Structures are given as structure tokens and as C-alpha cells.
Amino acid sequence: MLDVMSMQWYVNLVTIAGAGILGWIVLEFLGKPIRTFFDLRDQVRAQLLLLANVAPPKPRETISTSLEIQQYDVALKVVRGIQQILRDLGSQMLAFSENEVTAYTSIAPFGFDPIAAGSSLIALSNTSYGNRTDRADFSSKIEEALRFKARGRSARREMVEQIAARLRSRSHSWPRS
């Protein structure tokens, strides 16, 4: 009986050690890459919101004063910086989908598509800043691929519609003279 008890102790030790090693492997090869994807997703969201709040520069042909030329140059640098960041994020998304195959396979059933997001980010960075329809199309594809949409609609559009509804209700409640 004493022999069985001492053997059971070793089995428990090996089982606990095996469970620990298995847990470490799962976290190292699946948990970290998935966390990296969600961090990258947050960065993409922040950049899309920033891009939506940057006014496009005036067309170069309409500029006549030196102050306007300076403002145009500053605005152009901002736009080019954002484009470079979008290209970088798109490349990181594509690299994630190619290098972290297990993590990519585990997030795909939940509707995340890093390949479509990366391709759309790069395409968005290559579009002309004045071409609003292409920019809106690529932004919509990115939002869909990274599941930024709330209840089938863009979260940004939903927020704008809520603000517009509040403004309409306030304008109706003001007394008219």
C-alpha cells in the first residue's frame, strides 16, 4: 500500500507538470498572436478615426497666397503620414495572416479577416485623399473585415445619426418667434 501511495505522488507531479507545459505552449503559440492581432486591430481603429477627422487639403490649383501654400504643405505632410501608417498597418495585418496561421485559423470563424483588412488598408493608403467614394468603400471593407460594425451598421455612422437626431429634436422643441 505504501508503494502505491509513493507512485501516485509521481503521477500527480508528472500530470501537473504536463498540464503546465501544455498551458504554456497554448499561451505562447496561440494566446500571444491572438493578443497581437487585437492590439493591431485597435491601432487600425484609432487610425481610421483619425483619418475621418482630418480635413482634406484644398486643391493646389486654388491656392494663391504664400500662407495658403504653407498650410497646404502642412496638410499634405499630415495626409502622407497617415497614408504611411495605413500602409504599415496593412502590411502588419498581411504578415500576421501569413506568419501566424494557427491564430489566423482560430479567429476566422468569429468573422475576422486579416487578409481583407490588410489589403483594404493598403488600398486605402493608395487612394487619392479627395476621392471620398473609394475611401468610404475601403473603410467599409476594413470595418467589416475587423468587425467594427455595430449591429450591421458602421459605429461611426450610428453615432452621427444619433447626434443628428438629437439636434433635430432640439430644433423642434425651440419656440419659434
Salt bridges, closest charged atoms under 4 A:
GLU28 OE1 - LYS32 NZ 3.22
ASP39 OD1 - ARG35 NH2 3.04
GLU68 OE2 - LYS58 NZ 3.16
ASP137 OD2 - LYS141 NZ 3.63
GLU143 OE2 - ARG45 NH1 3.62
GLU143 OE2 - ARG156 NH2 3.19
GLU158 OE2 - ARG151 NH2 2.50
GLU161 OE1 - ARG153 NH2 1.92
